[in-house]
């Protein structure tokens, strides 16, 4: 079983930056995708960014050019660098890990609020 712990959320002004971290514990040897999703009040959870085991990345159109996903295999940690944040980026951000023959693993979520 995989446990995911997110950190790095908070309150930031428009145009500011935040870096989210997601540390995984437990066995993730069969993982093939790690990613970040977000959910704003009254909205469905949506994909923000995803990184495959082979290293390819995928971003929502709304964050392309502003957000960067990366990982540190040795630390079993995935990061989301968020620059030029906008009020519409306000949401709870969730870490996700997908592994072969295993249900998706989710973190508890971290709040990101972009407001002046």
MOWO-V407844 format. One record per residue. N is the residue number from 1. RES is the residue in one small letter. SS is DSSP state (2 for helix, 1 for strand, 0 for the rest). Layout:
N;RES;SS
N;RES;SS
This chain:
1;x;0
2;x;0
3;x;1
4;x;1
5;x;1
6;x;1
7;x;1
8;x;0
9;x;0
10;x;1
11;x;1
12;x;1
13;x;0
14;x;0
15;x;0
16;x;0
17;x;0
18;x;1
19;x;1
20;x;1
21;x;1
22;x;1
23;x;1
24;x;1
25;x;1
26;x;0
27;x;0
28;x;0
29;x;0
30;x;0
31;x;1
32;x;1
33;x;1
34;x;1
35;x;1
36;x;1
37;x;1
38;x;1
39;x;1
40;x;0
41;x;0
42;x;0
43;x;0
44;x;0
45;x;0
46;x;1
47;x;1
48;x;1
49;x;1
50;x;1
51;x;1
52;x;1
53;x;0
54;x;0
55;x;0
56;x;0
57;x;1
58;x;1
59;x;1
60;x;0
61;x;2
62;x;2
63;x;2
64;x;0
65;x;0
66;x;0
67;x;1
68;x;1
69;x;1
70;x;1
71;x;1
72;x;1
73;x;0
74;x;0
75;x;0
76;x;0
77;x;1
78;x;1
79;x;1
80;x;1
81;x;1
82;x;1
83;x;0
84;x;0
85;x;0
86;x;0
87;x;2
88;x;2
89;x;2
90;x;0
91;x;1
92;x;1
93;x;1
94;x;1
95;x;1
96;x;1
97;x;1
98;x;1
99;x;1
100;x;0
101;x;0
102;x;1
103;x;1
104;x;1
105;x;1
106;x;1
107;x;0
108;x;0
109;x;0
110;x;1
111;x;1
112;x;1
113;x;1
114;x;1
115;x;0
116;x;0
